[in-house]
Amino acid sequence: MEVSIIPIGNSKGLRLSKDLLERYNIKDKVEIILEKGRIILKPISQPRKGWDKAFAKMHKEGDDHLLMNDVFEDENFDEWE
């Protein structure tokens, strides 16, 4: 695929098609990797983005309790000694 370099203010950039952005799940940022005479654009994934705010909201609303006990009644801790 061939794309043109376009002026952006005092810099230059690439324009990527909507299809290409969707196919490779490119959102707002990419990582640029320079390797063996090549420029590689790698999508930056942030799967846990916003979790800190969601957890703070859950805590504020009292909705951050365990759904099940973390220790079961029939557990035997002697085998771990």
N, C-alpha and C positions, 0 to 999 in steps of 0.2 A: 504494500500500500504506500502510495506516495502522497505526502501532504506538504503544503507550502509553509514557509516561515513567514509570519506576519508581524508588522510593527505593533507594539503595545507601549505607547509613551516613548521613553528613551530606550526601552528594551525590545526584545523580539520574543515571539512565542509560537506555539503550535495550536491549531484549532482541531479538536477531536470531535468526530461525529457523535450524535446522540446514540446511534447503534453501537458504536465502539465503547462508549461510556457504560451503557447498559450491559453489554456482553461481558465486560471485565469488571463490573461492579465498582466503577470509579465514581466516587462521590465528590468530596471537596478537596482532598489532598492525595498526592502520590509520593512515593519514595523514589528518588532518582539514584540509580546504581550505575556507576561508571565501571565497565569491565571489558578488558581486551578490545579497546577501540569501539565499544558499543555503549549506547545509552539505553538503560532499561528503566521503564516506568512501572512501578509496582503499586497497586492500590493499597492504601492504608486502611486496615480494618480496625474498628473500635467496637467490638461486640458488647463490651460492658459499659459503654458510654452512657452516662446518666444514672448508673446504679447508685452512686453515692447520694444523689438527691432523692431517689426513690426509697432508699433505706432510711434516710433521715425523716422522710414523710411518714413511713411506716412506724418508726419509733415514736414520732410525735403523736400519731393517732392510736398508739398502743396496739398496733397490729404486727408486732415483731416477736411474737412468742413461738415457741417450738410446737410443731404439729404432732410430734411424737417424742417420747422420752429418749434421751440420748444414752441412757443406760437401762437395760432390760432387767427385770426382776430375777430371771434365771441365769444371768451371766455369772461366770466363775472366774474371778480375777486371780485365783491361786495359780492357775496354769501359766500366768505371765511372770511369775517370780523366778 
